Amino acid sequence: MLADAIGSAAPGAAREEEAELYRRFAPRVRLYGLRHLRDVAAAQDLVQEVFIVLIERLRSGGVRNVEAIGSFILGTSRTIAVDLRRTHHRRERLTETFADRTISVTQREPMLDQARVEDCLNSLPPRDRMLLVLTFYAEKKAVDIASDLQMAAGTVRVARHRALMRLRECVTGGTPQ
Amino acid sequence: MTADQCARGGSLANLIDYWIGDLDQVSAERIEAHVFECRECADCLAEIATLGAAVKETVSGARIHSIVTDGILNKFARDGLRMRTFSAEPGTFIPCAVWPEDDLIVTRLKGDFTGYEQLTVVLKATEGPELSRDEDIPLAGAREIIMVASAAHLRKLPLMRLQIRVSGTRNGLEQTIGEYGLEHGGAMSR
């Protein structure tokens, strides 16, 4: 097991295992960061800080239950995300006050073929399209969409799920309708 | 992951709800714990996140045509998208055009849509074939249908007279609710 191998090797000797651990879990930490910090750069900061703590703890034998390494990484992500959220808010306030935003560069998310997404999104049935726009652009929750469109929240959830699956099917290989 | 579930029983619907923030805290934490143990669900969540970001990117880039709500229009305005709005009453012809600074063209179709189901919007050239047909459109109010279209797309259309027909089903019968004429003046310049 990766965590075992890192913990039992001399510090820094299990580079392959550390790299594999990063490949497996960094995307999950990044998603956790995106979900909770809602900022690409902050999510990337979270990945780096979590892995610094994780590798140091594994190398020094400070992880008690290496079998549950996923749980340890999640717990570390939660703790560090709280700190980062504070730092991020403070940095945002300072930026608003002092910084020249025109020189800031935001890291972009990995994206799909945008032309394909555009064709597929615009080919979906109108109800599906509107649900996806309300969900991912307007960032509305099911209960708010339900209120706007006079539907039950449960119905919105089911319809949204189907709409996203139709979009996925089209983007990843089907044909626009 | 199969269509709806991973091998360990994690559900795709729950992952979507989690990503959107539609779960209570306890359920969300349960999903997080599962994602950190299940590679299949981690991959699936990444896919949901990527698709969601792609939808946002497409809409933010004004490359969408859709029925929308006033709330979405407000969000467009907050995001700095420039909109030109045309309001049409049933039975009228109105001039419309696209200007260089426009990102989106908004068409407000006025009418009384109360009690209709299965609303259908058909766009056609007055002397020509159907250009688009949207069936079972969602409706956020009973007195108006709000449509947006990408200005970049509309700039490519030639000068033409367009007709929009809105129909719906009431008491089991399909009826025309309103017909709206647009005199498309093409892409203007200053």
Interface residues (C-beta under 8 A of the other chain):
Chain A: R24 F25 P27 R28 L31 Y32 L34 R35 G70 S71 I73 L74 E109 P110 M111 L112 Q114 V117 E118 L121 N122 P125 P126 R127 R129 M130 L131 L132 V133 L134 T135 F136 Y137 A138 E139 K140 K141 A142 V143 D148 L149 R157 V158 R160 H161 L164 M165 L167 R168 V171
Chain B: A3 L12 A13 I16 D17 Y18 W19 I20 G21 D22 E32 A33 V35 F36 E37 R39 A42 L45 A46 E47 I48 A49 T50 L51 G52 A53 A54 V55 K56 E57 T58 V59 S60 G61 R63 I64 H65 S66 I67 V68 T69 G71 I72 K75 V121 D134 E135 D136 I137 P138 L139 A140
